[in-house]
Amino acid sequence: AVLTSLSLISLFVTLVGVPGRRADVVVRTDRPGRAAARRRLSLLGAEVAQAKKLPMKFRSVHWDDHDSILQTFPRWYVAKQELKRKKDEARKKGKGASVSTTLAVNIEKFTLQTPFKDKTLIQDSKLMIQPRRRMALFGENGAGKSTLFRAMVDRTIEGFPEHINVFHAKEIDIPPGQKVASVLNTVLNSHKLRNTLLFIQNQLTELMAAEGEPEEKKAKYRENLEWIEEELKRIESDSAVPRAKAMLRVLGFDDKAQNASLTSLSGGLRMRVALCSAFFLKADLLLLDEPTNHLDFPTILWLEHKLRSYDGSFILVTHDKHLLENVCQGVIVLEERKLKYYMCPYKQFVVRKGGEDKKRYEETHKFLERYQGESSLGVSQMGKSIKDKEEWCREYVNRQVRIGSKFTFPAPRKSKPPKGYNSSTPFPLQTLTNVRFAYDHKKNFIFNEPMNCTIMTNTRMGVMGPNGAGKSTLLKLLNERVRPTEGKFWKHDDFDVSYFGQHSAEELDLTKTPIEWMMTQFPEEKEGVLRNHMKRVGCAGDKQDSRMAGFSGGQKACVIFSKLTYRCPHLLVLDEPTNFLDMESVDSLIIAVNKYKGALLVVTHSRLFLEKCCKTFLSITPGKISQHRTLKACEKDTYDFISKLESGKNVKIKKMGTGAGQLAEQREAAENAKREKEEAEAAAKEGADEGGEDGDAGPAAAKGGMQVQMDFDVNELLDTPDLAINVTKAEKELEKANLEMAGLDLGDKKKGKDAKSKKGSAKKKK
């Protein structure tokens, strides 16, 4: 009896329904009702199928609802619109000042730890960033600069404003298996707000054109479409592609390279793409971590120009002092787990910080003299304080010593002057007369006009220009690593030359210690003599007996310099010597070069190094060589070259950077030259194998200015894996209609079945 009663109750609930739980699922035996349900089911099925074609975050959007569309925008934009709405409401009530929409960051106290929470990097410090303020960030390696940047981007710092658009310009990482866009599309895709607006514009336009939509809905579609088009106009969407292409051209990407896959680029070139993305999307707060690495002279000038005219705020980490002096209005120092702010230009900061450190050293030194011997107090508060002060003083003294004596060049041996000259006046060491050079037999010359150059014993010349213009080729000609195709090369018989290039550290055997390696280079010398020399160059103490596998770039440079300067040359050729050196190493190298008594020829993108060490300047841009007395005049040539690139004019570039569009053709042409012309075999091999160092190799010329029509699929651009998964309203309605349909069929055909059987049928049809 109990079981029978429960079965009857279950059947009643299934047929009649329970208030609040699917009360609309009832049995209808009339055929018009069943037909209407089937039509509705068909329409909803088509809607769901169409929704499933959309990227995940758009599947639950009500396209006639402004707020529903707004939720698909980037988080910072939604927060900014919400603040604006609150501001308008408060203004109507006469309380507009109570709601702040400022782009300032003002956090009184925050703490930052490493991702694994095993170390505290910043302890109870203030984070302060003013709107449209240009700041530099200083801190030792491992102090937490990159972690601070990540925390601001991810907004893991408590109280960091949600409405500020933050972009971190860093080398682009490509996870395994991820679909990779072209270089140009990567820049365009970085603007997530623009991508979202374009997709919504496309959807609303389709809905406006669709038949059968109620006029009331179409009016809502039209209103939302006008809003979206106004936003697109505000961010200058129509000019996005030309702007991106112009910036990429200056950064070394011709039209063919812009269409290449991002995976084909080296890490340095990916950093250039990240810089282009940064200035393309114009974030409120831009974070730049060593952006000048892998850049040549024109691109650094371009970067400086972009930073000086940037509308938002930025925080810059760099070792380029000239860039810091020209673009930064203040400095943030991260030391001793605190952020300290200096609201003054970089030059004033250097003076102030140097004075503060010196004063602190003197006061600490007096304190330690007063309490001498009390560091043995051990773990007591006084003992710990004394140990900390001793450690700080020791590091301060070591830093001053490193700056003054990291690099040292002894005087070169006396050289007999050529005929017609005497040793009391400068005399020539090398001359290039009417020289032209090509890596292939077709004579695609690196320099359009014949070149004349004389290196005297007192020459202090700086060479600058874009990658691919011919800087490395000039150095190779002077070092006899390649021979002129036309013209004459002469050198003095009694002089020595040493070459330090970007890749000179590759000749080191990292399994050896510095002293072991030096013994292999000079086997006839005594170990003690070599150790004394290495000490003068800055490689002293335990470093001489440590394996070089763990050395930094600056430490490896010291070992190379110890070899180059053991028998000091009459001509020192430096090719990008400041790459991967920290500020202290660069300062030390400048001091050493200024004390060096021989001739100097240096290629570098560091304007500080050029300004401090050189007296004349050689500007090399594609097809043009000019000599100047001042660095400013040299910069003018480079700015003219940048203007041509941005405007899309034809510029003959052999290969800008590494991995540009014409690289394959250049290598193929170099190989053909090697086979067809026996006399140029060595030169062709040099061009194919070594031209990649600075980008001069290969005959093929890349012509800029070509306009490539791009066909963008906004659906493809937006369907990224990090979008949230939502269940759409249409899917819910489809479930409801299926249940209704199941009820109709049950009423016609299976009235005798129990509730459990009907429930199973409904699930099956769903």
WODA-V23747 format. One record per residue. N is the residue number from 1. SS is DSSP state (H for helix, E for strand, - for the rest). OMEGA is omega in whole degrees, 0 to 359 (* if undefined). Layout:
# WODA-V23747
n ss omega
N SS OMEGA
N SS OMEGA
This chain:
# WODA-V23747
n ss omega
1 - 179
2 H 180
3 H 179
4 H 179
5 H 180
6 H 179
7 H 179
8 H 179
9 H 180
10 H 180
11 H 179
12 H 180
13 H 182
14 H 185
15 H 185
16 H 181
17 - 178
18 E 179
19 - 178
20 - 181
21 E 176
22 - 178
23 - 182
24 - 180
25 - 182
26 - 180
27 - 174
28 - 183
29 - 181
30 - 184
31 H 176
32 H 177
33 H 180
34 H 180
35 H 179
36 H 179
37 H 180
38 H 178
39 H 179
40 H 178
41 H 180
42 H 180
43 H 180
44 H 177
45 H 178
46 H 179
47 H 179
48 H 179
49 H 178
50 H 181
51 H 182
52 - 176
53 - 183
54 - 169
55 - 190
56 H 187
57 H 180
58 H 187
59 - 181
60 - 184
61 - 169
62 - 190
63 - 176
64 - 183
65 - 181
66 H 183
67 H 178
68 H 178
69 H 184
70 H 183
71 - 178
72 - 182
73 - 175
74 - 187
75 H 183
76 H 181
77 H 179
78 H 179
79 H 180
80 H 178
81 H 178
82 H 176
83 H 179
84 H 179
85 H 179
86 H 179
87 H 180
88 H 179
89 H 180
90 H 180
91 H 179
92 H 179
93 - 181
94 - 181
95 - 183
96 H 183
97 H 183
98 H 180
99 - 182
100 - 175
101 - 183
102 - 178
103 - 179
104 - 172
105 E 182
106 E 181
107 E 188
108 E 183
109 E 175
110 E 179
111 E 182
112 E 178
113 E 175
114 - 181
115 - 180
116 - 178
117 - 182
118 - 181
119 - 176
120 E 182
121 E 179
122 E 186
123 E 174
124 E 181
125 E 180
126 E 175
127 E 186
128 E 177
129 E 181
130 - 178
131 - 176
132 - 180
133 - 183
134 E 187
135 E 170
136 E 178
137 E 179
138 E 176
139 E 179
140 - 176
141 - 181
142 - 181
143 - 178
144 - 182
145 H 181
146 H 178
147 H 176
148 H 178
149 H 180
150 H 180
151 H 178
152 H 179
153 H 181
154 H 181
155 - 176
156 - 174
157 - 183
158 - 179
159 - 179
160 - 186
161 - 180
162 - 189
163 - 180
164 - 178
165 - 184
166 E 176
167 E 179
168 E 179
169 E 180
170 - 180
171 - 186
172 - 176
173 - 179
174 - 179
175 - 179
176 - 177
177 - 181
178 - 177
179 - 188
180 - 179
181 - 175
182 E 180
183 H 181
184 H 180
185 H 177
186 H 178
187 H 181
188 H 181
189 H 182
190 - 180
191 - 186
192 H 178
193 H 179
194 H 180
195 H 179
196 H 179
197 H 180
198 H 180
199 H 180
200 H 177
201 H 180
202 H 181
203 H 181
204 H 178
205 H 178
206 H 180
207 H 177
208 H 183
209 H 183
210 - 179
211 - 176
212 - 179
213 - 178
214 - 181
215 H 179
216 H 178
217 H 181
218 H 177
219 H 177
220 H 178
221 H 182
222 H 179
223 H 179
224 H 179
225 H 178
226 H 177
227 H 180
228 H 181
229 H 177
230 H 178
231 H 178
232 H 178
233 H 181
234 H 181
235 - 176
236 - 183
237 H 183
238 H 182
239 H 186
240 H 183
241 H 177
242 H 179
243 H 180
244 H 181
245 H 180
246 H 179
247 H 180
248 H 179
249 H 180
250 H 181
251 - 171
252 - 181
253 - 175
254 - 185
255 H 179
256 H 180
257 H 178
258 H 180
259 - 180
260 - 179
261 E 180
262 H 181
263 H 181
264 H 185
265 - 173
266 - 179
267 H 180
268 H 180
269 H 175
270 H 176
271 H 177
272 H 178
273 H 178
274 H 177
275 H 178
276 H 178
277 H 182
278 H 182
279 H 177
280 H 185
281 H 172
282 - 181
283 - 176
284 - 180
285 E 182
286 E 180
287 E 183
288 E 182
289 E 181
290 - 183
291 - 184
292 - 176
293 - 178
294 - 178
295 - 175
296 - 187
297 H 180
298 H 182
299 H 174
300 H 175
301 H 177
302 H 179
303 H 179
304 H 180
305 H 181
306 H 181
307 H 180
308 H 181
309 - 184
310 - 184
311 - 183
312 - 175
313 E 171
314 E 174
315 E 189
316 E 171
317 E 181
318 - 174
319 - 182
320 - 184
321 H 180
322 H 177
323 H 178
324 H 181
325 H 188
326 H 188
327 H 189
328 - 178
329 - 181
330 E 184
331 E 172
332 E 180
333 E 176
334 E 179
335 E 180
336 - 176
337 - 177
338 E 172
339 E 179
340 E 189
341 E 175
342 E 183
343 - 180
344 - 177
345 - 187
346 H 181
347 H 178
348 H 178
349 H 181
350 H 180
351 H 182
352 H 182
353 H 177
354 H 178
355 H 179
356 H 181
357 H 179
358 H 179
359 H 180
360 H 179
361 H 181
362 H 181
363 H 180
364 H 179
365 H 177
366 H 179
367 H 181
368 H 177
369 H 181
370 H 182
371 - 182
372 - 178
373 - 183
374 H 174
375 H 179
376 H 178
377 H 172
378 - 189
379 - 178
380 - 182
381 H 179
382 H 180
383 H 179
384 H 179
385 H 180
386 H 179
387 H 178
388 H 181
389 H 178
390 H 180
391 H 180
392 H 180
393 H 180
394 H 180
395 H 178
396 H 180
397 H 180
398 H 180
399 H 179
400 H 179
401 H 181
402 H 181
403 H 185
404 H 190
405 H 182
406 - 178
407 - 178
408 - 177
409 - 175
410 - 180
411 - 177
412 - 178
413 - 179
414 - 181
415 - 178
416 - 182
417 - 177
418 - 181
419 - 179
420 - 181
421 - 175
422 - 187
423 - 181
424 - 179
425 - 178
426 - 177
427 - 184
428 E 174
429 E 180
430 E 174
431 E 170
432 E 184
433 E 179
434 E 185
435 E 169
436 E 183
437 - 175
438 - 179
439 - 182
440 - 183
441 - 180
442 - 176
443 - 168
444 - 192
445 - 174
446 - 179
447 - 182
448 - 183
449 - 176
450 - 187
451 E 174
452 E 182
453 E 177
454 E 177
455 E 179
456 E 179
457 - 179
458 - 180
459 - 173
460 E 190
461 E 174
462 E 181
463 E 180
464 E 181
465 - 181
466 - 173
467 - 180
468 - 183
469 - 178
470 - 181
471 H 181
472 H 177
473 H 178
474 H 180
475 H 179
476 H 177
477 H 182
478 H 178
479 - 179
480 - 175
481 - 169
482 - 181
483 - 179
484 - 173
485 - 176
486 E 178
487 E 187
488 E 174
489 E 178
490 E 175
491 E 178
492 - 184
493 - 189
494 - 174
495 - 181
496 - 178
497 E 175
498 E 184
499 E 174
500 E 184
501 - 181
502 - 185
503 - 181
504 H 181
505 H 180
506 H 179
507 H 179
508 - 171
509 - 189
510 - 177
511 - 181
512 - 170
513 E 179
514 H 182
515 H 177
516 H 181
517 H 179
518 H 178
519 H 177
520 H 180
521 H 181
522 - 185
523 - 182
524 - 184
525 - 178
526 - 183
527 H 181
528 H 179
529 H 180
530 H 179
531 H 179
532 H 179
533 H 181
534 H 178
535 H 179
536 H 181
537 H 177
538 - 177
539 - 188
540 - 174
541 H 183
542 H 182
543 H 180
544 H 184
545 H 178
546 - 177
547 E 187
548 H 181
549 H 181
550 H 183
551 - 172
552 - 179
553 H 179
554 H 179
555 H 176
556 H 178
557 H 178
558 H 180
559 H 178
560 H 180
561 H 178
562 H 176
563 H 184
564 H 188
565 - 179
566 - 169
567 - 192
568 - 184
569 - 173
570 - 177
571 E 178
572 E 180
573 E 181
574 E 180
575 E 183
576 - 183
577 - 185
578 - 180
579 - 176
580 - 172
581 - 176
582 - 185
583 H 181
584 H 180
585 H 179
586 H 178
587 H 180
588 H 179
589 H 177
590 H 179
591 H 182
592 H 181
593 H 179
594 H 177
595 H 183
596 - 187
597 - 184
598 - 178
599 E 184
600 E 173
601 E 187
602 E 172
603 E 180
604 - 173
605 - 181
606 - 180
607 H 176
608 H 180
609 H 179
610 H 184
611 H 184
612 H 192
613 H 189
614 - 179
615 - 175
616 E 186
617 E 180
618 E 179
619 E 178
620 E 171
621 E 186
622 - 177
623 - 186
624 E 174
625 E 179
626 E 181
627 E 184
628 E 178
629 - 183
630 - 178
631 H 180
632 H 179
633 H 178
634 H 179
635 H 180
636 H 176
637 H 182
638 H 177
639 H 176
640 H 179
641 H 178
642 H 180
643 H 178
644 H 180
645 H 182
646 H 181
647 H 178
648 - 179
649 - 180
650 - 177
651 - 182
652 - 181
653 E 181
654 - 177
655 - 181
656 - 179
657 - 180
658 - 177
659 - 177
660 - 191
661 - 187
662 - 186
663 H 183
664 H 180
665 H 181
666 H 181
667 H 180
668 H 179
669 H 179
670 H 179
671 H 177
672 H 180
673 H 181
674 H 181
675 H 190
676 H 183
677 - 186
678 H 184
679 H 184
680 H 184
681 H 181
682 H 181
683 H 180
684 H 178
685 H 179
686 H 181
687 H 181
688 H 186
689 H 189
690 H 183
691 H 180
692 H 181
693 H 181
694 - 174
695 - 180
696 - 189
697 - 171
698 - 184
699 - 189
700 - 181
701 - 178
702 E 180
703 - 179
704 - 175
705 - 180
706 - 179
707 - 181
708 - 179
709 - 182
710 - 178
711 - 186
712 - 174
713 - 186
714 H 177
715 H 181
716 H 182
717 H 189
718 H 187
719 - 182
720 - 188
721 - 186
722 - 182
723 - 181
724 - 179
725 - 180
726 - 173
727 - 187
728 - 176
729 H 180
730 H 179
731 H 178
732 H 179
733 H 178
734 H 177
735 H 181
736 H 180
737 H 177
738 H 179
739 H 177
740 H 180
741 H 178
742 H 179
743 H 178
744 H 181
745 H 180
746 H 180
747 H 182
748 H 194
749 H 190
750 - 182
751 - 184
752 - 181
753 - 178
754 - 186
755 H 182
756 H 179
757 H 180
758 H 179
759 H 177
760 H 178
761 H 180
762 H 178
763 H 181
764 H 180
765 H 176
766 - *
